[in-house]
């Protein structure tokens, strides 16, 4: 029987010709399976009501055509209610655009570069609120970002004039401290795409992240948010629409980014991942614990940015939309827009009011197992990671003799995963997990403090064990920062880096916690432009090993 091989979708997200070391795209547009523009339009009634059930089924089978991806995502993420009309959505869209413009104007009043088409990658204020008066630094930074000398000087004078005085509002200080960090991440985000060769697009991404950091004071800005926001900029032409799509996504994920002095938000999902693996593959879980990886810190990047680094850009979008379609809850819009009314209805009544046909497959399983079942409320992303671990179980069991081996094995999945198969595997594990039942108590979890207090302080344990655990956590932190550094300075061969990563075994075996801490701080200084990376030809591993305490 003849089967449609599909049409490649790479032309919609063009890669710069000089960027050859990028994951291969597997997603293809298939007639009869992929949600096309024609099928999308046919899913609406003349008044504008959307048949979300039929739409979800199509997405789960073949994804979304890139030409309509942005507007479909707005429904999947809860920006609009499928039961709304065209006119009602137009009113909501207009109201949101006005609200975004107000927030952006607030930010512009505090820092005039917001909305100017420019952005910064150098600090503009100290922690005490003093404006940093170094025009040459800002000039050099802005010129590197493609800003003309004249415009850069204007921006520098705006931000370094002594007339600005001292900022006293702590909220404003905290926000301004993040602006250059956002800029540093913006210039590294999806740098392989032709889309971000334009300064205006980089500035748009910076503006959205700056505004979000201003309104969400509990979370602000954290590394990884730029990876989540970037697709919204590309898919939605209007900046305000892209902002609200990102804001809806953050409602799902913001818990991962909430940090305290003693914990990182993503630790909850890592703990859930440990519990799932313990039920699904107890031997693998025991092996990882023996290696010192029972906290599953090696998986935090997958959860934080939803596999953006493990898939090509196009495939990561395909993965996201399938995840959201599987998880879709028809009440998501009312939960976001009218939370008080939704809470008054209660979990039970809301579950009864739902039509199973309007829910994604993953949500249907949750409903079957009871809306109050806490295990059923885990996000599908946790089961996706569990599926990857399950798939690599044999290799991890036989080849991993340390956490660095675990990291190398998981790094090898980059570009080698199939998004649809990954979702299918996650669904199977979800059913199996619910059938077997979660343990009454989840395994103890040791939070890894990613910033900025290294090393961790341990109490109530033997000194040697404490140092060993701190070293293991520092190794994982170094790994993440290390690959960011490699990406930032275009050290392209990640395979070579992975091989050289084994050189850190010597530091671990000697329990040299101070050395590892120094390496962490050294990398951060380079990433935040506080220390020059003077020899790009030197391998990153050798550079780090040359650091002295």
C-alpha positions in Angstrom: 0.0 0.0 0.0 1.3 3.4 -1.0 2.1 5.8 1.9 2.8 9.5 1.8 6.4 10.0 2.7 5.6 13.6 3.6 7.1 17.0 2.7 10.0 18.3 4.8 9.2 21.4 6.9 12.8 22.8 7.1 12.0 25.6 4.6 9.7 27.3 7.2 12.6 27.6 9.7 15.7 28.2 7.6 19.1 27.5 9.2 22.1 29.6 8.4 24.2 27.8 5.8 27.4 28.0 7.9 25.7 26.1 10.8 26.2 22.5 9.8 26.3 20.9 13.3 22.6 21.0 14.0 20.2 18.1 14.7 18.5 16.6 11.7 14.7 17.4 11.4 12.5 14.3 11.2 9.0 16.1 11.1 7.3 16.0 7.7 4.1 17.4 6.5 1.8 14.5 5.6 -1.5 14.9 3.7 -4.4 13.4 5.6 -2.5 13.4 8.9 -1.0 16.8 9.5 -3.5 19.5 10.5 -3.7 21.6 7.4 -5.0 25.2 6.9 -8.0 23.8 5.1 -8.9 21.3 7.9 -8.3 24.0 10.5 -10.7 26.5 8.8 -13.3 23.7 8.4 -13.1 23.0 12.2 -14.9 26.4 12.9 -18.6 27.1 12.7 -19.8 30.2 10.9 -19.9 32.0 14.4 -16.4 30.9 15.3 -16.9 27.9 17.6 -14.0 25.4 17.3 -14.5 21.7 17.2 -11.5 21.1 19.5 -12.0 17.3 19.7 -11.4 16.8 16.0 -8.5 19.2 16.0 -6.8 17.4 18.9 -7.1 14.1 17.1 -5.5 15.5 14.0 -2.6 17.1 15.9 -1.9 13.9 17.9 -1.6 12.0 14.6 0.5 14.3 12.5 1.2 17.7 14.1 0.3 21.1 12.7 1.2 22.7 9.4 3.8 25.4 10.1 1.7 28.0 8.3 -1.1 27.9 11.0 1.0 26.7 13.9 0.9 30.0 15.8 -2.9 30.5 15.8 -3.4 26.8 16.8 -1.0 27.1 19.6 -3.0 30.0 21.0 -5.9 27.5 21.6 -3.7 24.7 22.9 -2.1 27.0 25.5 -5.4 28.4 26.7 -5.2 31.9 25.2 -8.7 31.4 23.7 -11.7 29.3 24.5 -12.9 26.9 21.7 -16.4 27.8 22.7 -15.9 31.5 22.0 -16.9 33.3 18.8 -14.8 35.2 16.3 -16.0 38.5 17.7 -15.3 37.5 21.3 -11.8 36.5 20.5 -11.2 39.8 18.6 -12.2 41.7 21.7 -9.9 39.6 24.0 -7.0 40.0 21.5 -7.5 43.8 21.4 -7.7 44.0 25.2 -4.6 42.0 25.7 -2.6 44.1 23.2 -3.6 47.2 25.1 -2.5 45.6 28.4 0.8 44.5 26.9 1.4 48.0 25.6 0.8 49.5 29.0 3.3 47.1 30.7 5.9 47.8 28.0 5.5 51.5 28.5 6.0 51.1 32.2 9.3 49.3 31.4 10.3 51.9 28.9 9.8 54.7 31.5 12.2 52.8 33.8 14.7 51.9 31.0 14.3 53.7 27.7 15.9 50.9 25.5 12.8 48.8 26.0 10.9 49.0 22.7 13.7 50.9 21.0 14.7 48.0 18.7 17.9 47.6 20.7 19.0 45.6 23.8 22.0 45.3 26.1 24.4 42.6 27.2 26.3 44.6 29.8 25.1 45.5 33.4 23.5 48.8 33.7 23.0 49.0 37.5 24.8 47.7 40.6 23.1 45.8 43.3 23.0 49.0 45.4 21.1 50.8 42.7 24.0 52.8 41.3 24.0 53.3 37.6 27.2 51.8 36.1 28.9 54.7 34.3 31.0 53.0 31.8 29.8 54.1 28.3 32.7 52.2 26.6 31.4 48.9 27.9 27.9 49.5 26.7 29.2 50.9 23.4 31.3 47.8 22.7 28.5 45.5 23.7 25.9 47.2 21.5 28.3 47.4 18.5 28.8 43.6 18.8 25.0 43.3 18.7 24.9 45.1 15.4 23.9 48.5 16.7 25.4 51.5 15.0 28.0 53.6 16.8 25.7 56.6 16.9 22.7 54.7 18.3 25.0 52.8 20.8 26.3 56.1 22.2 22.7 57.4 22.6 21.8 54.2 24.5 25.0 54.6 26.6 24.3 58.2 27.5 20.7 57.2 28.4 21.8 54.5 30.8 24.9 56.0 32.3 24.0 59.6 32.9 24.7 60.8 36.4 21.4 62.6 36.2 19.6 59.3 36.8 20.9 59.1 40.3 20.4 56.1 42.5 17.6 53.6 42.0 16.0 53.0 45.4 13.0 50.7 44.6 14.2 47.1 45.2 11.8 45.8 42.6 13.2 48.1 39.9 16.8 47.2 40.9 16.1 43.5 40.7 14.5 43.9 37.3 17.3 46.1 35.9 19.9 43.6 37.1 18.3 40.9 34.9 18.2 43.0 31.7 21.8 42.2 30.6 21.4 38.6 31.6 18.4 38.5 29.2 20.5 40.0 26.5 23.3 37.5 27.0 20.8 34.7 26.5 19.0 36.3 23.6 22.1 36.5 21.5 22.7 32.7 22.1 19.1 31.5 21.6 18.5 29.7 18.3 21.5 31.5 16.8 21.5 28.9 14.0 18.2 30.3 12.5 18.2 32.9 9.7 15.3 34.6 11.6 17.6 35.8 14.3 20.1 37.4 11.9 17.8 40.5 12.1 18.4 42.8 15.0 14.7 43.6 15.2 13.8 40.0 16.0 16.5 39.8 18.7 15.2 43.0 20.2 11.6 41.7 20.1 12.6 38.6 22.1 14.5 40.8 24.6 11.5 43.1 25.0 9.1 40.3 25.7 11.4 38.7 28.3 12.0 42.0 29.9 8.3 42.8 30.2 7.6 39.3 31.6 10.4 39.7 34.2 8.8 43.0 35.3 5.2 41.6 35.8 6.2 38.2 37.3 8.1 39.4 40.4 8.1 36.0 42.0 10.0 34.4 39.2 11.5 37.3 37.2 13.8 36.0 34.5 15.8 32.7 34.6 18.0 31.1 32.1 16.0 28.8 29.8 13.1 31.2 29.4 14.5 32.5 26.1 14.4 29.0 24.7 10.7 28.7 25.6 9.8 32.2 24.3 11.8 32.1 21.0 9.3 29.9 19.0 6.5 32.4 20.0 8.3 35.2 18.3 8.8 33.2 15.1 5.2 31.9 14.9 3.2 35.0 15.9 3.9 38.2 14.0 2.3 40.5 16.6 4.6 41.0 19.6 1.7 41.2 22.0 0.2 38.0 20.8 3.6 36.3 21.2 3.9 37.6 24.7 0.5 36.2 25.8 1.3 32.9 24.2 4.6 32.8 26.2 2.8 33.9 29.4 0.3 31.0 29.0 3.2 28.6 28.6 4.9 30.0 31.7 1.7 29.4 33.7 2.4 25.7 33.1 6.1 25.8 33.7 6.8 28.7 36.1 7.0 26.4 39.0 10.2 24.9 37.6 11.9 28.3 37.7 10.9 29.3 41.2 14.1 29.3 43.3 14.7 29.7 47.1 17.9 29.7 49.1 17.5 26.0 49.7 15.8 24.6 46.6 15.1 24.9 42.9 11.6 24.7 41.6 12.3 21.8 39.1 13.2 19.6 42.0 9.5 18.6 42.4 9.4 17.2 38.8 12.8 15.5 39.3 11.5 13.9 42.4 8.4 12.7 40.5 10.7 11.3 37.8 12.6 9.4 40.4 9.3 7.9 41.7 8.1 7.0 38.2 11.4 5.3 37.4 11.4 3.4 40.7 8.0 2.0 39.7 8.6 1.4 36.0 12.2 0.2 36.1 13.3 -0.4 39.7 16.7 -1.9 38.6 17.6 1.2 36.6 16.5 3.4 39.5 18.7 1.4 41.9 21.6 1.6 39.5 21.3 5.4 39.2 21.2 5.7 43.0 24.3 3.6 43.3 26.1 6.0 40.9 25.0 8.9 43.0 22.3 10.1 40.6 19.2 9.3 42.6 18.3 13.0 42.5 18.0 12.8 38.7 19.8 16.1 38.3 21.1 15.0 34.9 17.5 15.3 33.5 16.8 18.9 34.7 17.6 20.5 31.4 15.1 18.3 29.5 12.4 19.4 31.9 13.3 23.0 32.1 13.2 23.8 28.4 11.1 20.9 27.2 13.7 19.0 25.2 14.7 22.1 23.1 18.3 21.0 23.1 17.6 17.3 22.3 15.6 18.0 19.1 16.0 20.2 16.1 14.0 23.5 16.2 11.3 22.1 14.0 11.0 18.8 15.8 10.8 20.5 19.2 7.8 22.5 18.0 6.2 19.2 16.8 6.9 17.6 20.2 5.4 20.5 22.1 2.2 20.6 20.2 1.7 16.9 20.5 2.3 17.2 24.3 -0.2 20.0 24.6 -2.8 18.2 22.5 -2.4 15.1 24.6 -2.7 17.1 27.9 -5.5 19.4 26.6 -8.1 20.3 29.2 -11.2 22.2 27.8 -11.4 24.2 31.1 -7.9 25.6 30.7 -9.1 29.0 29.4 -11.6 29.5 32.3 -9.0 28.4 34.8 -6.6 31.2 33.6 -9.2 33.9 32.9 -11.7 33.2 35.7 -9.8 31.2 38.4 -12.2 32.1 41.2 -15.3 30.9 39.3 -13.5 27.8 38.2 -12.5 27.0 41.8 -16.0 27.5 43.0 -17.2 24.8 40.6 -14.9 22.4 42.2 -12.8 19.5 40.8 -15.7 17.0 40.8 -18.3 19.1 39.0 -15.7 20.4 36.5 -14.7 16.8 35.7 -18.4 15.8 35.1 -19.0 18.9 32.9 -16.2 18.0 30.6 -16.8 16.1 27.4 -14.2 13.3 27.1 -14.1 14.0 23.4 -12.8 17.6 24.1 -9.9 16.3 26.1 -6.5 15.1 25.0 -5.7 11.4 25.5 -3.4 12.0 28.4 -6.1 14.1 30.2 -8.7 11.3 29.5 -6.5 8.9 31.4 -6.3 11.3 34.2 -10.1 11.6 34.3 -10.5 7.8 34.3 -8.2 7.5 37.2 -9.9 10.3 39.2 -9.3 14.0 39.0 -8.2 14.0 42.7 -5.5 11.4 42.1 -2.3 13.4 42.6 -0.2 10.9 40.6 -2.5 11.5 37.6 -1.8 15.2 37.6 1.9 14.8 36.7 2.8 16.6 33.4 3.5 14.4 30.4 7.0 15.9 30.1 8.0 13.9 33.2 6.9 10.7 31.5 8.7 11.7 28.3 12.0 11.8 30.2 11.1 8.5 31.9 10.5 7.1 28.4 13.9 8.2 27.3 15.5 6.6 30.4 13.6 3.4 29.8 14.7 3.3 26.2 18.3 3.7 27.2 18.0 1.4 30.3 20.1 -1.4 28.9 22.9 0.9 27.9 22.8 2.8 31.2 22.9 -0.5 33.2 25.8 -2.0 31.3 27.9 1.0 30.3 27.4 3.7 33.0 30.0 3.5 35.7 29.6 7.1 36.8 27.4 10.1 36.4 29.6 11.4 33.6 28.8 8.2 31.7 25.1 8.8 32.3 25.5 12.3 30.9 27.3 11.1 27.8 24.7 8.4 27.0 21.9 10.9 27.3 23.8 13.5 25.2 23.9 10.9 22.4 20.1 11.1 22.0 20.4 14.7 20.6 19.0 14.5 17.1 18.3 10.8 17.4 14.8 11.0 19.0 11.5 10.7 17.2 9.0 13.1 18.7 5.9 11.0 17.9 7.5 7.8 19.2 8.6 9.6 22.4 5.0 10.8 23.1 3.7 7.2 22.4 6.3 5.9 24.8 5.3 8.5 27.4 1.6 7.5 27.1 2.4 3.8 27.6 4.5 4.5 30.7 1.8 6.8 32.1 -0.8 4.0 31.8 1.6 1.5 33.3 2.5 3.8 36.2 -1.2 4.5 37.0 -1.9 0.7 36.8 0.9 -0.2 39.1 0.4 2.7 41.4 2.9 5.1 42.8 4.7 4.4 46.0 3.2 5.9 49.1 6.3 7.9 49.7 8.5 9.3 47.0 12.3 8.8 47.3 14.2 11.4 49.2 15.4 14.2 47.0 18.5 16.3 47.5 18.0 19.7 45.9 20.8 21.0 43.8 21.4 24.7 44.3 22.2 26.0 40.8 22.8 29.6 41.8 24.7 31.2 43.2 25.8 29.6 46.5 28.2 26.8 45.7 29.1 24.4 47.1 26.0 23.0 48.9 26.0 22.9 52.7 25.3 19.5 54.1 24.6 18.6 57.7 24.1 15.4 59.6 26.3 13.4 57.3 29.9 12.2 57.3 32.3 14.8 55.9 33.6 12.5 53.1 30.1 11.6 51.9 29.0 15.3 52.0 32.0 16.3 49.8 31.3 13.5 47.4 27.6 14.4 47.0 28.6 18.1 46.5 31.1 17.1 43.9 28.5 15.1 42.0 26.0 17.9 42.0 28.8 20.4 40.9 29.7 18.1 38.1 26.2 18.2 36.7 26.1 22.0 37.1 29.5 22.2 35.3 28.1 20.1 32.5 25.2 22.4 31.8 27.2 25.6 32.0 29.9 24.0 29.9 27.7 23.3 27.0 26.3 26.8 27.2 29.8 28.1 27.0 30.6 25.9 24.0 27.5 27.2 22.2 28.3 30.8 23.1 31.8 30.6 21.8 31.0 28.3 18.8 32.9 25.4 20.0 31.0 23.2 17.6 32.1 19.6 18.3 30.0 18.6 21.3 31.1 15.0 20.8 34.7 16.0 21.5 33.5 17.9 24.5 31.6 14.9 25.8 34.8 12.8 25.5 36.9 15.3 27.3 34.3 15.5 30.1 35.8 12.3 31.5 38.8 14.3 32.6 36.8 15.6 35.5 36.8 12.1 37.0 40.2 12.9 38.5 38.7 15.9 40.3 35.8 13.8 41.6 38.0 11.0 42.8 40.1 13.4 44.8 37.0 15.0 46.3 38.3 18.4 45.2 35.1 20.3 45.9 36.9 23.7 46.0 38.4 23.1 42.6 35.0 22.2 41.1 33.4 25.3 42.8 36.1 27.5 41.3 35.4 26.0 37.8 31.6 26.7 38.2 32.3 30.3 39.1 34.9 30.6 36.3 32.4 29.5 33.6 29.7 31.8 34.9 32.1 34.7 34.8 32.8 34.0 31.1 29.1 33.5 30.3 28.2 36.8 31.9 31.2 38.6 30.2 32.9 39.3 33.6 36.0 37.4 32.4 37.4 37.2 28.9 37.6 33.9 27.0 41.0 34.7 25.6 41.9 31.6 23.7 39.0 30.2 21.7 41.3 27.5 20.1 41.9 26.0 23.5 39.5 23.1 24.3 36.9 24.0 26.9 37.8 21.0 29.0 41.5 21.9 29.1 40.6 25.5 29.9 38.5 24.4 32.9 41.2 22.0 34.1 43.7 24.8 34.1 41.7 26.9 36.6 43.4 27.3 40.0 41.7 27.9 43.3 
